[in-house]
Amino acid sequence: MSNANSTTETVHRVSFLDKDSLSIPILKILQADGTAYETAVLPVIDQALAEKIHDTCVFTRVLDERMLGAQRQGRISFYMTCTGEEASIVGSVAALDDGDVILAQYREHAAIRYRGFTTEQFMNQMFSNEKDLGKGRQMPIHYGSQALNYQTISSPLATQIPQATGVGYSLKMQGKRNVAICYFGEGAASEGDFHAGLNMAAVLKSPTIFFCRNNGYAISTPTSEQFVGNGIASRGVGYGMHTIRVDGNDMLAVLAATQQARAYALEHNAPVLIEAMTYRLGAHSSSDDPSGYRSKEEEAKWQQHDPVKRFKLWMMNKGWLAEETDVALYEKYRQEVLAAVKVAEKLPVPSLDGIIEDVYDEPTPRLKAQLTSLKQHIKKYPDSYPNSAGRV
């Protein structure tokens, strides 16, 4: 028996719907020159919040610049930048409560920085040294922090989406006034986990914000080759979820949308989908060369929509930021990151004994035997394991 609303319109001749039948507006508040549209309704924001957002953006830009350079020098193995997508990440995390749980994909290091992840912690993770919270078991930029309610990043694409549904549902069952937020790209929305996660959230009424960064490319595959439908927002409507599409390079639009999405999720114990239309100005990762699939003209066009510059101009128009303050902040973080690199890269790797911990309450006899065998192997071939030989 159909559960369709009894007020659904009926017709008596064949009438198909197509992708153009659903018109989805895009929320814009800030113009490129940093002024708000005349009829725009601004989010809840004061000078202190604006300064924290700006500080996070500047740090993230500097981190991306320095650490991509470090990867090119062979000092770390891998890196991914957030450049061009800062408004999507910082604008959304700034709308949350610290008790809200973040489930990121792999380009949201600005979010964990906003929460308080230190420069030292960033470096320890990327160099996988003995102070790394992940104990050296992850690739660089796969952050996690229990203290900051930022769940550890997993490399397989889209696995965090159904997990986020479960986290949101758990928060509801515990009676907490918090939500989960799940970040992913439009490429991840092609995975089965996306559909399973959203449908489960809608049916179970999980207070989860699904935040899609639609940056136009799934690595090198443009959206035109990924799907034919009306972006990702139309899928939220299809699953019966509150949905909004925003200019992902507009800090205030993202902040406003996420503030209201969070309020709705808590009030109704229900999920919300936000599709942020943005663009990554850098490569997909340090292993990617975007010149093979997009033009310099396209990149130059999007440079004009730089989200950090747009927000900076808005702050300057408000009298909340001076040019010299901005310049000094960039220089401060360049020096801070460089100094932290020099310290972190010299710290030893984690002890080899830790490799069998954290899976079982007590490591099994087989794991212990394997560890003993590994140590014997390293001692036999110390030149092949220069970083581990001293930790056996």
N, C-alpha and C positions, 0 to 999 in steps of 0.2 A: 504494500500500500504506500502511495507516495506521501512524503512528508513536506511537500511543497506548500507554501503559504496559500491559504484558501482565497486570498485576494489577488492571486496571480492572474494577469490578463490572459484571456483565451482568444484564439483566432480560429478562423474556419477555412483558411487556405494556407498552403505551404509558405512559410516565412522563416528563412534561415538567418542566424546571427553570424557576424564575422568579426574580425579583430578590430574593425573600425566602429563597431556598434557601441563599444565602451570607451567613452572619452575620459581620460585621466589627466586632470590638471597638474601642474608642477608648482609647488610653493616656492616663491622667491621673495626675499625681503630686502637684501642688499644689492645695489647696483655695483658695477665694476669700479666706479669712482669712490666707493665707500659710503655713499649716501643711500638712505632707505627709500623705497618706493613710497609715493605720497600716501597711498591707502594702506600701507603695510601695518600689521599689528606686531609689535616687537615682543620677543620673549621676555621672561623675567631675568634681568641681568643688571648687575651693578658694577662699579669700577673694580672692586676686588675680584669678582668672577672674571671680568674681561681681562684683567692683568694675568690671572692664572692661566687662562686659555692662551693668551699671547705668549707667555713664558713657555708653555708646553710646546707650542708650535715652533718657536725659535730653537729650543733644545732638540726637537725632533729633526728639524732641518740640518742642524749642525751634526747630530749623530749620524744621519744618513750620509752626509758629505764625508765625514771623517772615516766612518767604518767601511764605506764602499771603497775608499782609498786604501784602507788597511787590507781589505780583501784582495785588491789588485796587487798589493805588495807581498801577498802570500802570508800575511800575519794571522788572518782567520780564513776559514775555508769557504764561507758562504755568507751572502747578505741579501736582504730585500729592503727596499726603501718604501717610505710612506709619502714621498714627495708628490704633491698635487692632490692628495686625498685627505689632508689634515683636517679640513672643515668637517668632513663626514665623520671622522673618528673623534676628534676633540670636541666638536659641537655636540655629539651624542653623549659621550661619557660625562660631559659637564652637566648634563640634565639629570644624572643619576644620583642615588644615595650611595654612600660608601658600602652599605650592606648589600647592594644589588650585585649579583654575580655576573661576571663577564666571561663569555666563551668566545674566544677570538679565532680567527683563521690564521693568518701569519703576517699581516701587514698593519697590525693595530698596536704597535709598540707605543704610539702616542697615548693610548688609553691607559696602559700600565704606568707610564710616566706621570700622567695626570693624577693617578691614584697615589703616587709617592715612591715609585721604584727609583732607586738612586743611581747615579752615574756609575758608581762602583759595582752595583749589582748588575747593571747592563754589561759591563766589561767582563765580570766574572763568568756570566753566562756565555758570552760569545767566545771566550778563551777556554771555557770548560776547565777551569782550574779548581783547586781544592775548596774555594769559597763559593762555588756555583751552587745555587739552591737546587738545581737539577742533578747535582753530583756528576756532571760531565757526561750525562747519558743522552743529551739532545744535540741536534744541529744548532748552530748559531741562530739567533732570533726566535727560538722556540721557548718563549718565556713562560713563567708560571709563578704565582705567589699566593699561598694560602692566606697570608696575613692581609693581602689586598683584594681578596675575593676575585682573583684572576686565574681561572683554571688553565692548567698547562696545555700549551698548543700541541696539537697532533698533526703530523705531516699529511696523512691520508685526507683527501679532500672531502669536505662536508660531513665528516663524522660528528662534528660538534653540534649539528643542527638537531637531530633527535635527542641528543644528550641535553641540549638546552631546554627542550620541552620537559624533560624529566626534572631538571633543576627547578624550573619555574613551578612545576606541579608540586615538588617537594616543599618549596617555600610556602605555597598555599596550604598544604597539609599541615605544616608546622605553625600556621597562623601568623607568619611573619609578614610585615608590611614592606615586602621587597619583591623585586622582579629579577628575572634573568634577561640578559641581552646577548644575542647571538649575532656575531659578524660573519659575513661571507660575501664572496663575489658573485656576479651574475653567472660566471662559469660553473660555480658550485651548485647553482640552482638547477643545473642539468642532471645532477646526480639523484639517484633514487632516494637517498637520505633526506634530501630537501622535501620531497613530496610526503614521505612518511612522517617526517618531523612536523611539518605544518598541519597535516591532517590530524595527527594525534593531538597537537596543541589546541586546535579548534574544537575537536570533539570533547576533550577532557577539560577544556577551559583553563589552560595553563597560562598564568600571567608572565608571558615571555615576549620580549620585543625582538622580532627578527629584522635585522638591519642589513640590507643588501647594498653593497658598494658596486654599483653598475658603472665600471670604468671603461666599458666599451670593448674590452678584450679578455678572453680566457687564455692567458699567455699570449699566443699569436693569433688566436681565432677571433675574428670580429663578431659582434653580436648578430650581424646579418647572416652569419653561418652557424650560429648557435640555436636560434629560434626565430619563428615567424610571428608569434603573438605580440601583444602589446606589452613588451617588457616583462618585468617580474611582478610589478604591482597588480596586474590583472589576475595573477595566480592567487594572490592573497584574497581578492574578492571571490575567486572561484572556490576557495576553501572556507568562505563565510567569515573572513576576518576583517576587522577594521584596517584600512590600508591608506597610505598616503605616499605620494611621490614628491620629492623635494630636490631643489638644486643642491647637489652635494658639495659644491664649491662655495656655498653661502653659509657662513658660520651661524648667522642668526636664524636662518630658515631651519637648519638642522637642529639647533638648540630648541627652537619653538616646537617643532614637530615631535621631538623626543620627550620634551617636558609633558606635552599633552598625551603622548602615547603612554608614558609611564602612569600618568594619572588615570587614564582609562583602564589600563591593565589592572591596576590595583582596585579601582572601584567596581569593575565588572568581573574580576578574576578571569580575564580573557586575553588572548594574544593579539598583537598588533604587528603588521608588516610595514616597514619603511623602506622605500626604494630611493636611494640617493644617486642622482645622476652626476657622475664625476669623471675624472681622467687621471691616470697615473702618468706623471711627467717623465718618470724614469723608466728603466727597463723592468720587466717582470721580476727579475732577480739578477744577481751577479753572473748567472750562467746564460743570460738572454741578451740578444742583440736586436732591439726593436727596429733598426733600420731595414730589416728584412721584410717587415710587414706593415710599416706605416711611414709616412713621409715627414720630412722636416717641416713642411708647410702646415701639416696637421698639428704637429707639436707646437709650432709657433702660435697657431690660432688659440690653442688651449692655454698657452703661457699668459695670454691676456686675461684669463679667468683665474689666475693664481689666487687660491683661497686665503693664503696667509697675507698676501699684499692687500687684498680687499678688506680683510678684517682690521689690518693695521691702519688703513686709511680711515675706516670708521672710528677707530679709537682716537686717531689724531683729530678728526672732525669734532669729537666729543670733548677734546682737551684732556684725554686720559693717557696720552702717549706722546712723547717728543721724539723726533728723529734721532737725536744724539743718544737717547736712552735705548732705542732699538739697536743702534749700531754697537753700543757698549755691551748689550746683552749677548749679541752674536759673538763678540770677541771673548767675553767671559766664558761662554760655553765651549768655544774652540779650544781655549787653554785648558779648561777643566777636562774635556774629553781626551785630549792629547796626553795630559798628565796621567789620567786613569788608565789609558792604554799601556803606557810604559810600566805601570805597576802590575797590572793584571797579567800581562803576557809573561812576566817573570815568575809568577807564582807556580808552584808544582801542580801537577795533575792530581785528582783525587786518589786516595789509597785504593789499590787493587782489591783489597778485601771487601770494599763496599759494593763490588759489582754483583754480588749474589744477595744483597740485602734488599728489603722492602717489597719482596714478592710474597714470601712466606713469613709467618711469625718467627719461625726458626728455620734457617736454611736446611734443606734436605741433605741426606748423606750423598746423594748423587751430585748435587750442586757443589758440596764441599770437595768431593773427589775431582770434579772438573776444575775447580779453582786451584787445587794442588797441582794438577797436570799443567794448567796454564802457567803457573809460576815456574815450574821446571822448564817449560818450553822457553819462556822469556830469559831465564838464566843461561840457557844453552845458546840462545841467539840474541845477546844483549844489543848488538849493533843494529838489529832490525827493529828494536823497540826502545829507542833512546829516551822517550818520555816516561816510559813505564818501568824501566829496569831499576831505577833508584827507589821505586815505590813498592817493590816486591818484598 
